[in-house]
């Protein structure tokens, strides 16, 4: 159960380490470093540096020498983990896909109430996108330029996340908790709303909206639509502050 953003962030730190460890174990045919602790630590450095550089200058403009300078690894050290930028793309995408899928599924596991399950799924996804925003932004912006296999994986993963939300809404309809609507269409709209947070971060910063407030607003909007009239269960709409001056 997600209590607040700070607690979620602390819990996620361990998950990121586990993901890098799994990446090492799954790519031993590519990675020449055999010591797991060293490889896990350096994979995290490579991934963080890549995302930082890609969001600053674009992935295609970034060179492996840029990556070495930012990560602190030598060129020989970098080649112990990747052979080229296609290998790098594979590591980056695998890292984000695994973390997103695992995080959302973890926080809805064992929840029977569709209202609470939807609330937890929204918070998990929005909070995660705040913590690893560079990856979400990278994955969206670079999608058209990905190698064919990685592009297919990106599309499949987006649909998988939509399906998680679709299943929650469908369950709520079957239990007669939610109104009978098109769950597949709604799940696509939910994903689009959540994307707005990490693609247009400046806008919400100017509005003075926190990540917790944004997640709660998405939740309130969806439940006001899904729950039958008179059953909104005390949902309180968020009052958005006036845009801050940019002068």
MDAnalysis code that builds the backbone (N, CA, C; Angstrom):
import MDAnalysis as mda
import numpy as np

u = mda.Universe.empty(741, n_residues=247, atom_resindex=np.repeat(np.arange(247), 3), trajectory=True)
u.add_TopologyAttr("name", ["N", "CA", "C"] * 247)
u.add_TopologyAttr("resid", np.arange(1, 248))
u.add_TopologyAttr("resname", ["UNK", "UNK", "UNK", "UNK", "UNK", "UNK", "UNK", "UNK", "UNK", "UNK", "UNK", "UNK", "UNK", "UNK", "UNK", "UNK", "UNK", "UNK", "UNK", "UNK", "UNK", "UNK", "UNK", "UNK", "UNK", "UNK", "UNK", "UNK", "UNK", "UNK", "UNK", "UNK", "UNK", "UNK", "UNK", "UNK", "UNK", "UNK", "UNK", "UNK", "UNK", "UNK", "UNK", "UNK", "UNK", "UNK", "UNK", "UNK", "UNK", "UNK", "UNK", "UNK", "UNK", "UNK", "UNK", "UNK", "UNK", "UNK", "UNK", "UNK", "UNK", "UNK", "UNK", "UNK", "UNK", "UNK", "UNK", "UNK", "UNK", "UNK", "UNK", "UNK", "UNK", "UNK", "UNK", "UNK", "UNK", "UNK", "UNK", "UNK", "UNK", "UNK", "UNK", "UNK", "UNK", "UNK", "UNK", "UNK", "UNK", "UNK", "UNK", "UNK", "UNK", "UNK", "UNK", "UNK", "UNK", "UNK", "UNK", "UNK", "UNK", "UNK", "UNK", "UNK", "UNK", "UNK", "UNK", "UNK", "UNK", "UNK", "UNK", "UNK", "UNK", "UNK", "UNK", "UNK", "UNK", "UNK", "UNK", "UNK", "UNK", "UNK", "UNK", "UNK", "UNK", "UNK", "UNK", "UNK", "UNK", "UNK", "UNK", "UNK", "UNK", "UNK", "UNK", "UNK", "UNK", "UNK", "UNK", "UNK", "UNK", "UNK", "UNK", "UNK", "UNK", "UNK", "UNK", "UNK", "UNK", "UNK", "UNK", "UNK", "UNK", "UNK", "UNK", "UNK", "UNK", "UNK", "UNK", "UNK", "UNK", "UNK", "UNK", "UNK", "UNK", "UNK", "UNK", "UNK", "UNK", "UNK", "UNK", "UNK", "UNK", "UNK", "UNK", "UNK", "UNK", "UNK", "UNK", "UNK", "UNK", "UNK", "UNK", "UNK", "UNK", "UNK", "UNK", "UNK", "UNK", "UNK", "UNK", "UNK", "UNK", "UNK", "UNK", "UNK", "UNK", "UNK", "UNK", "UNK", "UNK", "UNK", "UNK", "UNK", "UNK", "UNK", "UNK", "UNK", "UNK", "UNK", "UNK", "UNK", "UNK", "UNK", "UNK", "UNK", "UNK", "UNK", "UNK", "UNK", "UNK", "UNK", "UNK", "UNK", "UNK", "UNK", "UNK", "UNK", "UNK", "UNK", "UNK", "UNK", "UNK", "UNK", "UNK", "UNK", "UNK", "UNK", "UNK", "UNK", "UNK", "UNK", "UNK", "UNK", "UNK", "UNK", "UNK"])
u.atoms.positions = np.array([
    [0.837, -1.197, 0.000],
    [0.000, 0.000, 0.000],
    [0.875, 1.252, 0.000],
    [0.597, 2.159, -0.909],
    [1.372, 3.392, -0.992],
    [0.869, 4.372, 0.058],
    [1.765, 4.793, 0.947],
    [1.390, 5.726, 2.002],
    [1.578, 7.165, 1.538],
    [2.755, 7.487, 1.035],
    [3.037, 8.826, 0.529],
    [4.214, 8.724, -0.444],
    [4.509, 9.830, -1.099],
    [5.543, 9.817, -2.136],
    [6.930, 9.535, -1.573],
    [7.251, 10.108, -0.420],
    [8.585, 9.910, 0.158],
    [8.824, 8.445, 0.525],
    [7.812, 7.797, 1.092],
    [7.938, 6.378, 1.438],
    [8.081, 5.540, 0.174],
    [7.279, 5.867, -0.829],
    [7.353, 5.161, -2.110],
    [8.753, 5.270, -2.706],
    [9.329, 6.467, -2.652],
    [10.656, 6.699, -3.216],
    [11.715, 5.859, -2.498],
    [11.598, 5.760, -1.188],
    [12.560, 4.963, -0.424],
    [12.435, 3.482, -0.766],
    [11.217, 3.006, -0.938],
    [11.004, 1.603, -1.277],
    [11.514, 1.288, -2.677],
    [11.374, 2.242, -3.585],
    [11.754, 2.005, -4.969],
    [13.262, 1.895, -5.142],
    [14.018, 2.542, -4.278],
    [15.479, 2.520, -4.404],
    [15.998, 1.084, -4.428],
    [15.426, 0.239, -3.611],
    [15.838, -1.164, -3.572],
    [15.451, -1.877, -4.866],
    [14.302, -1.540, -5.416],
    [13.844, -2.173, -6.645],
    [14.776, -1.853, -7.803],
    [15.289, -0.628, -7.863],
    [16.192, -0.242, -8.948],
    [17.483, -1.055, -8.887],
    [17.977, -1.301, -7.682],
    [19.172, -2.125, -7.529],
    [18.912, -3.553, -7.993],
    [17.736, -4.069, -7.658],
    [17.387, -5.425, -8.064],
    [17.290, -5.530, -9.586],
    [16.718, -4.499, -10.218],
    [16.574, -4.506, -11.672],
    [17.942, -4.538, -12.352],
    [18.878, -3.725, -11.864],
    [20.231, -3.715, -12.448],
    [20.915, -5.067, -12.253],
    [20.670, -5.699, -11.130],
    [21.231, -7.023, -10.884],
    [20.648, -8.032, -11.883],
    [19.348, -7.924, -12.145],
    [18.714, -8.812, -13.111],
    [19.235, -8.556, -14.525],
    [19.450, -7.286, -14.853],
    [20.001, -6.966, -16.170],
    [21.363, -7.634, -16.364],
    [22.170, -7.606, -15.318],
    [23.471, -8.264, -15.388],
    [23.300, -9.763, -15.610],
    [22.425, -10.390, -14.851],
    [22.226, -11.832, -14.935],
    [21.664, -12.258, -16.293],
    [20.848, -11.389, -16.912],
    [20.232, -11.721, -18.192],
    [21.136, -11.408, -19.388],
    [22.215, -10.667, -19.154],
    [23.073, -10.245, -20.263],
    [24.522, -10.664, -20.064],
    [24.714, -11.811, -19.443],
    [26.086, -12.293, -19.215],
    [26.806, -12.627, -20.521],
    [26.030, -12.822, -21.613],
    [26.663, -13.066, -22.911],
    [27.237, -11.785, -23.500],
    [26.781, -10.631, -23.042],
    [27.266, -9.350, -23.539],
    [28.249, -8.701, -22.572],
    [27.990, -8.888, -21.280],
    [28.789, -8.215, -20.252],
    [29.980, -9.084, -19.865],
    [31.170, -8.509, -19.940],
    [32.384, -9.279, -19.684],
    [32.817, -9.235, -18.211],
    [32.208, -8.365, -17.442],
    [32.523, -8.297, -16.013],
    [31.791, -9.431, -15.302],
    [32.502, -10.189, -14.491],
    [31.909, -11.362, -13.862],
    [31.477, -11.110, -12.410],
    [32.020, -10.082, -11.783],
    [31.664, -9.802, -10.399],
    [30.330, -9.057, -10.379],
    [29.318, -9.680, -9.778],
    [27.957, -9.146, -9.833],
    [27.832, -7.768, -9.189],
    [28.422, -7.566, -8.029],
    [28.275, -6.283, -7.331],
    [28.867, -5.140, -8.146],
    [30.027, -5.380, -8.762],
    [30.666, -4.356, -9.592],
    [29.836, -4.068, -10.829],
    [29.375, -5.124, -11.491],
    [28.579, -4.965, -12.710],
    [27.266, -4.243, -12.416],
    [26.614, -4.602, -11.323],
    [25.347, -3.968, -10.952],
    [25.538, -2.478, -10.710],
    [26.581, -2.128, -9.995],
    [26.858, -0.719, -9.683],
    [27.158, 0.072, -10.958],
    [27.975, -0.505, -11.843],
    [28.342, 0.211, -13.060],
    [27.194, 0.291, -14.066],
    [26.338, -0.722, -14.104],
    [25.157, -0.653, -14.970],
    [24.262, 0.509, -14.556],
    [24.118, 0.697, -13.260],
    [23.310, 1.821, -12.764],
    [23.927, 3.148, -13.202],
    [25.264, 3.248, -13.144],
    [25.950, 4.472, -13.574],
    [25.759, 4.713, -15.072],
    [25.872, 3.651, -15.858],
    [25.718, 3.765, -17.312],
    [24.304, 4.205, -17.679],
    [23.320, 3.588, -17.037],
    [21.923, 3.921, -17.331],
    [21.607, 5.354, -16.914],
    [22.004, 5.741, -15.715],
    [21.731, 7.106, -15.241],
    [22.404, 8.143, -16.136],
    [23.643, 7.896, -16.531],
    [24.360, 8.842, -17.387],
    [23.729, 8.939, -18.773],
    [23.331, 7.805, -19.318],
    [22.703, 7.810, -20.634],
    [21.428, 8.638, -20.627],
    [20.594, 8.430, -19.636],
    [19.333, 9.167, -19.562],
    [19.574, 10.654, -19.367],
    [20.559, 10.978, -18.557],
    [20.875, 12.381, -18.317],
    [21.337, 13.049, -19.622],
    [22.242, 12.403, -20.349],
    [22.761, 12.958, -21.594],
    [21.696, 12.989, -22.694],
    [20.894, 11.938, -22.765],
    [19.859, 11.861, -23.806],
    [18.833, 12.971, -23.632],
    [18.487, 13.282, -22.400],
    [17.515, 14.336, -22.165],
    [18.122, 15.723, -22.341],
    [19.446, 15.802, -22.271],
    [20.120, 17.087, -22.432],
    [20.425, 17.397, -23.901],
    [20.950, 16.406, -24.625],
    [21.374, 16.660, -26.002],
    [20.766, 15.712, -27.030],
    [19.979, 14.733, -26.583],
    [19.394, 13.769, -27.502],
    [20.252, 12.524, -27.615],
    [19.608, 11.368, -27.659],
    [20.356, 10.108, -27.658],
    [21.237, 9.976, -28.897],
    [20.726, 10.382, -30.057],
    [21.484, 10.180, -31.294],
    [22.674, 11.123, -31.391],
    [22.579, 12.267, -30.724],
    [23.716, 13.193, -30.712],
    [24.750, 12.788, -29.669],
    [24.340, 11.984, -28.725],
    [25.256, 11.531, -27.668],
    [26.228, 10.489, -28.220],
    [27.492, 10.606, -27.861],
    [28.489, 9.620, -28.269],
    [28.897, 8.767, -27.071],
    [29.539, 7.653, -27.355],
    [30.017, 6.810, -26.266],
    [31.106, 7.516, -25.466],
    [31.842, 8.416, -26.118],
    [32.840, 9.205, -25.381],
    [32.152, 10.155, -24.401],
    [31.020, 10.723, -24.815],
    [30.228, 11.551, -23.897],
    [29.811, 10.726, -22.688],
    [29.396, 9.496, -22.954],
    [28.941, 8.617, -21.885],
    [30.083, 8.282, -20.926],
    [31.251, 8.040, -21.459],
    [32.417, 7.765, -20.607],
    [32.711, 8.954, -19.699],
    [32.696, 10.152, -20.286],
    [33.009, 11.348, -19.512],
    [31.997, 11.564, -18.398],
    [30.729, 11.308, -18.677],
    [29.688, 11.550, -17.682],
    [29.653, 10.468, -16.610],
    [29.854, 9.215, -17.016],
    [29.756, 8.092, -16.072],
    [31.038, 7.877, -15.286],
    [32.165, 8.388, -15.808],
    [33.441, 8.176, -15.143],
    [34.118, 6.877, -15.531],
    [33.525, 6.142, -16.472],
    [34.126, 4.897, -16.951],
    [35.055, 5.189, -18.119],
    [36.095, 4.388, -18.264],
    [36.962, 4.503, -19.427],
    [36.264, 3.874, -20.624],
    [36.773, 4.128, -21.826],
    [36.181, 3.520, -23.009],
    [36.273, 1.995, -22.925],
    [37.416, 1.499, -22.457],
    [37.548, 0.051, -22.297],
    [36.592, -0.488, -21.258],
    [36.414, 0.262, -20.179],
    [35.474, -0.149, -19.138],
    [34.045, -0.187, -19.658],
    [33.690, 0.800, -20.494],
    [32.339, 0.843, -21.064],
    [32.104, -0.339, -21.997],
    [33.130, -0.666, -22.800],
    [32.979, -1.775, -23.747],
    [32.877, -3.133, -23.049],
    [33.161, -3.171, -21.775],
    [32.974, -4.408, -21.025],
    [31.492, -4.683, -20.785],
    [30.662, -3.648, -21.000],
    [29.215, -3.788, -20.761],
    [28.400, -3.712, -22.049],
    [28.843, -2.910, -22.989],
    [28.103, -2.765, -24.246],
    [29.083, -2.757, -25.412],
    [28.583, -3.198, -26.571],
    [29.405, -3.183, -27.779],
    [29.130, -1.947, -28.620],
    [27.915, -1.424, -28.505],
    [27.505, -0.280, -29.322],
    [26.260, 0.363, -28.701],
    [25.700, 1.345, -29.375],
    [24.544, 2.061, -28.828],
    [23.274, 1.219, -28.884],
    [23.214, 0.228, -29.781],
    [22.053, -0.670, -29.792],
    [22.011, -1.494, -28.502],
    [23.169, -1.971, -28.053],
    [23.229, -2.671, -26.763],
    [22.792, -1.744, -25.640],
    [23.183, -0.492, -25.742],
    [22.830, 0.490, -24.719],
    [21.320, 0.717, -24.681],
    [20.714, 0.830, -25.854],
    [19.255, 0.978, -25.942],
    [18.564, -0.202, -25.274],
    [19.070, -1.398, -25.536],
    [18.478, -2.605, -24.955],
    [18.503, -2.552, -23.431],
    [19.636, -2.150, -22.867],
    [19.750, -2.058, -21.409],
    [18.797, -1.008, -20.835],
    [18.750, 0.149, -21.492],
    [17.904, 1.246, -21.019],
    [16.431, 0.845, -21.042],
    [15.987, 0.318, -22.162],
    [14.576, -0.038, -22.289],
    [14.197, -1.193, -21.362],
    [15.056, -2.193, -21.271],
    [14.778, -3.329, -20.386],
    [14.655, -2.868, -18.945],
    [15.527, -1.969, -18.536],
    [15.507, -1.445, -17.175],
    [14.166, -0.770, -16.880],
    [13.743, 0.128, -17.759],
    [12.499, 0.861, -17.525],
    [11.267, -0.017, -17.600],
    [11.229, -0.924, -18.577],
    [10.083, -1.808, -18.724],
    [9.890, -2.662, -17.477],
    [10.974, -3.270, -17.021],
    [10.895, -4.150, -15.864],
    [10.436, -3.387, -14.623],
    [10.991, -2.210, -14.435],
    [10.679, -1.434, -13.247],
    [9.230, -0.968, -13.252],
    [8.738, -0.531, -14.411],
    [7.349, -0.066, -14.511],
    [6.371, -1.200, -14.253],
    [6.570, -2.307, -14.951],
    [5.673, -3.460, -14.795],
    [5.672, -3.959, -13.349],
    [6.856, -4.146, -12.803],
    [6.973, -4.691, -11.456],
    [6.349, -3.763, -10.415],
    [6.575, -2.469, -10.566],
    [6.093, -1.518, -9.573],
    [4.573, -1.472, -9.532],
    [3.947, -1.329, -10.694],
    [2.488, -1.233, -10.729],
    [1.848, -2.525, -10.219],
    [2.339, -3.662, -10.684],
    [1.759, -4.944, -10.257],
    [1.974, -5.181, -8.761],
    [3.122, -4.766, -8.244],
    [3.407, -4.954, -6.826],
    [2.383, -4.239, -5.944],
    [2.042, -3.007, -6.297],
    [1.180, -2.208, -5.429],
    [-0.310, -2.508, -5.580],
    [-0.702, -3.300, -6.590],
    [-2.118, -3.685, -6.688],
    [-2.328, -5.140, -6.294],
    [-1.232, -5.835, -6.010],
    [-1.340, -7.252, -5.663],
    [-2.162, -7.450, -4.390],
    [-3.110, -8.367, -4.454],
    [-3.901, -8.728, -3.269],
    [-5.021, -7.768, -2.924],
    [-5.260, -6.744, -3.739],
    [-6.340, -5.782, -3.473],
    [-7.598, -6.229, -4.216],
    [-8.685, -6.417, -3.495],
    [-9.940, -6.871, -4.097],
    [-10.867, -5.720, -4.471],
    [-10.770, -4.626, -3.752],
    [-11.649, -3.479, -4.001],
    [-11.183, -2.736, -5.251],
    [-11.998, -2.692, -6.320],
    [-11.577, -2.035, -7.563],
    [-11.242, -0.556, -7.384],
    [-11.938, 0.134, -6.477],
    [-11.656, 1.550, -6.240],
    [-10.251, 1.721, -5.684],
    [-9.903, 0.918, -4.682],
    [-8.583, 1.014, -4.074],
    [-7.500, 0.530, -5.037],
    [-7.830, -0.511, -5.801],
    [-6.849, -1.032, -6.756],
    [-6.531, 0.020, -7.822],
    [-7.549, 0.700, -8.322],
    [-7.322, 1.746, -9.319],
    [-6.507, 2.887, -8.715],
    [-6.824, 3.254, -7.471],
    [-6.101, 4.334, -6.794],
    [-4.625, 3.997, -6.643],
    [-4.336, 2.770, -6.245],
    [-2.944, 2.359, -6.061],
    [-2.194, 2.298, -7.390],
    [-2.858, 1.834, -8.441],
    [-2.213, 1.751, -9.754],
    [-1.860, 3.141, -10.278],
    [-2.765, 4.089, -10.095],
    [-2.510, 5.464, -10.547],
    [-1.333, 6.053, -9.791],
    [-1.351, 5.944, -8.466],
    [-0.271, 6.515, -7.665],
    [1.065, 5.850, -7.993],
    [1.056, 4.530, -8.137],
    [2.303, 3.818, -8.434],
    [2.905, 4.309, -9.748],
    [2.084, 4.444, -10.773],
    [2.589, 4.849, -12.082],
    [3.040, 6.310, -12.081],
    [2.231, 7.197, -11.520],
    [2.583, 8.621, -11.510],
    [3.816, 8.870, -10.640],
    [3.851, 8.258, -9.460],
    [5.008, 8.443, -8.573],
    [6.276, 7.899, -9.222],
    [6.162, 6.741, -9.872],
    [7.323, 6.158, -10.545],
    [7.818, 7.084, -11.654],
    [6.889, 7.649, -12.411],
    [7.293, 8.528, -13.509],
    [7.955, 9.802, -13.001],
    [7.661, 10.191, -11.771],
    [8.340, 11.345, -11.184],
    [9.780, 10.987, -10.806],
    [9.975, 9.796, -10.279],
    [11.304, 9.378, -9.821],
    [12.232, 9.059, -10.990],
    [11.716, 8.366, -11.997],
    [12.554, 8.030, -13.154],
    [12.018, 8.745, -14.398],
    [11.668, 10.012, -14.214],
    [11.142, 10.809, -15.329],
    [12.063, 10.780, -16.548],
    [13.396, 10.870, -16.388],
    [14.249, 10.823, -17.582],
    [14.002, 9.592, -18.436],
    [13.730, 8.417, -17.810],
    [13.486, 7.218, -18.608],
    [12.151, 7.313, -19.333],
    [11.098, 7.747, -18.637],
    [9.785, 7.865, -19.283],
    [9.857, 8.848, -20.450],
    [10.530, 9.966, -20.229],
    [10.659, 10.983, -21.273],
    [11.478, 10.428, -22.447],
    [12.567, 9.754, -22.122],
    [13.421, 9.139, -23.141],
    [12.638, 8.126, -23.962],
    [11.908, 7.257, -23.293],
    [11.182, 6.191, -23.971],
    [10.137, 6.758, -24.924],
    [9.479, 7.841, -24.517],
    [8.453, 8.460, -25.369],
    [9.093, 9.185, -26.547],
    [10.115, 10.003, -26.269],
    [10.706, 10.848, -27.298],
    [11.521, 10.051, -28.315],
    [12.138, 8.948, -27.884],
    [13.011, 8.175, -28.768],
    [12.300, 6.996, -29.429],
    [11.003, 6.839, -29.161],
    [10.290, 5.643, -29.622],
    [10.392, 5.446, -31.138],
    [10.264, 6.524, -31.901],
    [10.277, 6.400, -33.359],
    [11.647, 5.988, -33.891],
    [12.695, 6.266, -33.120],
    [14.057, 6.001, -33.590],
    [14.643, 4.710, -33.037],
    [13.872, 3.976, -32.261],
    [14.391, 2.746, -31.675],
    [14.600, 1.680, -32.741],
    [15.559, 0.771, -32.520],
    [15.686, -0.384, -33.413],
    [14.368, -1.164, -33.426],
    [14.063, -1.876, -34.510],
    [12.757, -2.552, -34.653],
    [12.336, -3.395, -33.455],
    [13.250, -4.206, -32.938],
    [12.892, -5.078, -31.811],
    [12.536, -4.251, -30.585],
    [13.328, -3.230, -30.289],
    [13.067, -2.396, -29.113],
    [11.797, -1.581, -29.297],
    [11.513, -1.169, -30.529],
    [10.278, -0.436, -30.800],
    [9.064, -1.319, -30.536],
    [9.143, -2.567, -30.976],
    [8.050, -3.514, -30.729],
    [7.866, -3.750, -29.235],
    [8.985, -3.866, -28.519],
    [8.897, -4.063, -27.072],
    [8.278, -2.855, -26.386],
    [8.619, -1.650, -26.866],
    [8.067, -0.428, -26.284],
    [6.558, -0.371, -26.468],
    [6.090, -0.711, -27.665],
    [4.650, -0.719, -27.947],
    [3.949, -1.768, -27.088],
    [4.558, -2.954, -27.000],
    [3.964, -4.038, -26.207],
    [3.864, -3.662, -24.741],
    [4.893, -2.988, -24.232],
    [4.888, -2.611, -22.822],
    [3.828, -1.548, -22.540],
    [3.695, -0.565, -23.433],
    [2.661, 0.453, -23.242],
    [1.280, -0.184, -23.222],
    [1.061, -1.128, -24.110],
    [-0.238, -1.811, -24.153],
    [-0.437, -2.677, -22.910],
    [0.654, -3.230, -22.403],
    [0.550, -4.051, -21.196],
    [0.118, -3.205, -20.003],
    [0.678, -1.995, -19.887],
    [0.285, -1.107, -18.802],
    [-1.180, -0.694, -18.966],
    [-1.577, -0.392, -20.200],
    [-2.980, -0.074, -20.450],
    [-3.882, -1.239, -20.056],
    [-3.427, -2.460, -20.334],
    [-4.218, -3.642, -20.019],
    [-4.392, -3.814, -18.516],
    [-3.373, -3.454, -17.729],
    [-3.503, -3.517, -16.267],
    [-4.663, -2.631, -15.825],
    [-4.715, -1.414, -16.350],
    [-5.807, -0.506, -15.993],
    [-7.134, -0.992, -16.560],
    [-7.091, -1.541, -17.770],
    [-8.307, -2.080, -18.383],
    [-8.892, -3.205, -17.534],
    [-8.033, -4.074, -17.028],
    [-8.495, -5.189, -16.197],
    [-9.105, -4.704, -14.881],
    [-8.523, -3.652, -14.309],
    [-9.063, -3.097, -13.060],
    [-10.459, -2.534, -13.303],
    [-10.606, -1.772, -14.380],
    [-11.912, -1.185, -14.692],
    [-12.927, -2.282, -15.017],
    [-12.503, -3.273, -15.789],
    [-13.390, -4.388, -16.129],
    [-13.856, -5.114, -14.867],
    [-12.928, -5.344, -13.945],
    [-13.280, -5.983, -12.676],
    [-14.305, -5.151, -11.909],
    [-14.116, -3.843, -11.916],
    [-15.061, -2.975, -11.220],
    [-16.447, -3.015, -11.841],
    [-16.503, -3.119, -13.188],
    [-17.795, -3.217, -13.877],
    [-18.470, -4.546, -13.544],
    [-17.689, -5.623, -13.568],
    [-18.247, -6.953, -13.277],
    [-18.759, -7.055, -11.848],
    [-18.114, -6.361, -10.930],
    [-18.559, -6.359, -9.531],
    [-19.639, -5.315, -9.270],
    [-20.045, -4.624, -10.328],
    [-21.077, -3.587, -10.271],
    [-20.696, -2.443, -9.330],
    [-19.383, -2.198, -9.255],
    [-18.882, -1.045, -8.504],
    [-18.758, 0.154, -9.441],
    [-18.296, -0.095, -10.684],
    [-18.154, 0.948, -11.683],
    [-19.310, 0.901, -12.673],
    [-19.564, 2.032, -13.298],
    [-20.570, 2.070, -14.346],
    [-20.060, 1.310, -15.574],
    [-21.010, 0.869, -16.400],
    [-20.670, 0.075, -17.582],
    [-20.197, 1.001, -18.700],
    [-18.881, 1.085, -18.881],
    [-18.297, 1.926, -19.930],
    [-17.332, 1.068, -20.748],
    [-16.644, 1.671, -21.699],
    [-15.664, 0.958, -22.524],
    [-14.327, 0.947, -21.788],
    [-13.955, -0.165, -21.155],
    [-12.734, -0.172, -20.339],
    [-11.454, -0.025, -21.159],
    [-11.437, -0.531, -22.370],
    [-10.234, -0.430, -23.191],
    [-9.975, 1.017, -23.596],
    [-11.016, 1.721, -24.002],
    [-10.861, 3.130, -24.366],
    [-10.450, 3.953, -23.149],
    [-11.089, 3.695, -22.007],
    [-10.766, 4.457, -20.809],
    [-9.325, 4.219, -20.376],
    [-8.841, 2.995, -20.488],
    [-7.463, 2.702, -20.084],
    [-6.461, 3.462, -20.952],
    [-6.782, 3.629, -22.244],
    [-5.916, 4.408, -23.122],
    [-5.912, 5.879, -22.706],
    [-7.064, 6.389, -22.296],
    [-7.158, 7.778, -21.841],
    [-6.428, 7.968, -20.508],
    [-6.496, 6.970, -19.643],
    [-5.770, 7.035, -18.371],
    [-4.272, 7.151, -18.639],
    [-3.766, 6.329, -19.545],
    [-2.337, 6.367, -19.875],
    [-1.951, 7.738, -20.435],
    [-2.806, 8.301, -21.274],
    [-2.519, 9.615, -21.852],
    [-2.484, 10.702, -20.774],
    [-3.400, 10.631, -19.814],
    [-3.399, 11.613, -18.726],
    [-2.121, 11.515, -17.906],
    [-1.699, 10.304, -17.599],
    [-0.502, 10.136, -16.791],
    [0.747, 10.565, -17.555],
    [0.742, 10.384, -18.874],
    [1.884, 10.825, -19.692],
    [2.075, 12.331, -19.605],
    [0.990, 13.065, -19.457],
    [1.080, 14.520, -19.426],
    [1.960, 15.001, -18.276],
    [1.999, 14.226, -17.189],
    [2.792, 14.629, -16.035],
    [4.283, 14.700, -16.371],
    [4.806, 13.659, -17.035],
    [6.247, 13.656, -17.278],
    [6.652, 14.307, -18.597],
    [5.698, 14.516, -19.511],
    [6.028, 15.180, -20.763],
    [5.929, 16.705, -20.655],
    [5.086, 17.195, -19.754],
    [4.865, 18.641, -19.616],
    [5.073, 19.070, -18.167],
    [6.194, 18.635, -17.629],
    [6.494, 18.859, -16.209],
    [6.533, 20.338, -15.856],
    [7.035, 21.168, -16.754],
    [7.146, 22.606, -16.501],
    [5.766, 23.215, -16.233],
    [4.786, 22.784, -16.976],
    [3.436, 23.326, -16.824],
    [2.914, 23.122, -15.413],
    [3.062, 21.910, -14.901],
    [2.537, 21.619, -13.563],
    [3.370, 22.271, -12.468],
    [4.654, 22.458, -12.730],
    [5.476, 23.193, -11.774],
    [5.000, 24.646, -11.681],
    [4.680, 25.238, -12.835],
    [4.177, 26.614, -12.842],
    [2.812, 26.721, -12.162],
    [2.022, 25.652, -12.257],
    [0.716, 25.637, -11.592],
    [0.834, 25.402, -10.089],
    [2.021, 25.018, -9.643],
    [2.203, 24.728, -8.229],
    [1.596, 23.397, -7.813],
    [1.558, 22.432, -8.735],
    [0.947, 21.123, -8.468],
    [2.033, 20.099, -8.153],
    [1.907, 19.441, -7.012],
    [2.864, 18.401, -6.617],
    [2.495, 17.080, -7.271],
    [3.419, 16.128, -7.231],
    [3.147, 14.817, -7.810],
    [1.999, 14.128, -7.085],
    [1.915, 14.312, -5.768],
    [0.822, 13.707, -5.010],
    [-0.516, 14.324, -5.388],
    [-0.524, 15.659, -5.557],
    [-1.758, 16.343, -5.933],
    [-2.213, 15.933, -7.328],
    [-1.257, 15.761, -8.256],
    [-1.607, 15.352, -9.614],
    [-2.226, 13.954, -9.605],
    [-1.595, 13.019, -8.904],
    [-2.114, 11.654, -8.845],
    [-3.510, 11.638, -8.222],
    [-3.709, 12.424, -7.179],
    [-5.021, 12.473, -6.525],
    [-6.078, 13.080, -7.444],
    [-5.669, 14.063, -8.248],
    [-6.624, 14.680, -9.169],
    [-7.046, 13.699, -10.260],
    [-6.096, 12.934, -10.808],
    [-6.430, 11.920, -11.814],
    [-7.380, 10.887, -11.203],
    [-7.069, 10.465, -9.991],
    [-7.928, 9.504, -9.287],
    [-9.337, 10.066, -9.102],
    [-9.443, 11.299, -8.618],
    [-10.749, 11.917, -8.368],
    [-11.548, 12.044, -9.658],
    [-10.883, 12.438, -10.735],
    [-11.557, 12.591, -12.022],
    [-12.116, 11.260, -12.514],
    [-11.299, 10.208, -12.409],
    [-11.732, 8.897, -12.896],
    [-12.873, 8.327, -12.059],
    [-12.758, 8.452, -10.742],
    [-13.798, 7.888, -9.886],
    [-15.101, 8.662, -9.996],
    [-15.023, 9.967, -10.231],
    [-16.256, 10.743, -10.409],
    [-16.982, 10.315, -11.680],
    [-16.214, 9.770, -12.632],
    [-16.799, 9.269, -13.875],
    [-17.250, 7.816, -13.753],
    [-16.461, 7.014, -13.042],
    [-16.733, 5.577, -12.976],
    [-17.810, 5.192, -11.961],
    [-17.853, 5.893, -10.834],
    [-18.794, 5.516, -9.788],
    [-20.188, 6.050, -10.097],
    [-21.220, 5.259, -9.812],
    [-22.593, 5.734, -10.021],
    [-22.855, 7.000, -9.222],
    [-23.784, 7.813, -9.681],
    [-24.116, 9.072, -9.019],
    [-24.456, 8.834, -7.550],
    [-23.853, 9.657, -6.695],
    [-24.122, 9.543, -5.255],
    [-23.195, 8.592, -4.537],
    [-22.278, 7.945, -5.276],
    [-21.363, 6.998, -4.657],
    [-19.898, 7.410, -4.827],
    [-19.652, 8.702, -4.884],
    [-18.295, 9.188, -5.128],
    [-17.370, 9.016, -3.934],
    [-17.891, 8.579, -2.796],
    [-17.092, 8.228, -1.613],
    [-16.181, 9.370, -1.151],
    [-16.750, 10.552, -1.085],
    [-16.009, 11.679, -0.513],
    [-14.853, 12.164, -1.353],
    [-14.916, 12.014, -2.671],
    [-13.847, 12.475, -3.543],
    [-13.826, 13.997, -3.546],
    [-12.669, 14.573, -3.284],
    [-12.518, 16.023, -3.251],
    [-11.677, 16.493, -4.433],
    [-12.267, 17.319, -5.315],
    [-11.479, 17.823, -6.451],
    [-10.335, 18.708, -5.984],
    [-9.256, 18.722, -6.750],
    [-8.099, 19.547, -6.424],
    [-8.279, 20.946, -6.964],
    [-7.959, 21.954, -6.163],
    [-7.956, 23.336, -6.629],
    [-6.551, 23.666, -7.130],
    [-6.450, 23.955, -8.399],
    [-5.152, 24.257, -9.001],
    [-4.812, 25.723, -8.782],
    [-3.599, 25.966, -8.359],
    [-3.167, 27.336, -8.095],
    [-3.047, 28.122, -9.391],
    [-3.047, 29.441, -9.261],
    [-2.810, 30.305, -10.420],
    [-1.392, 30.060, -10.938],
    [-1.204, 30.094, -12.272],
    [0.158, 29.899, -12.815],
    [1.132, 30.909, -12.214],
    [2.316, 30.433, -11.901],
    [3.323, 31.314, -11.343],
    [3.905, 32.215, -12.428],
    [4.353, 33.372, -12.054],
    [4.945, 34.304, -13.010],
    [6.240, 33.728, -13.554],
    [6.431, 33.820, -14.859],
    [7.678, 33.330, -15.483],
    [8.606, 34.471, -15.852],
    [8.247, 35.674, -15.428],
    [9.076, 36.830, -15.756],
    [10.256, 36.928, -14.824],
])
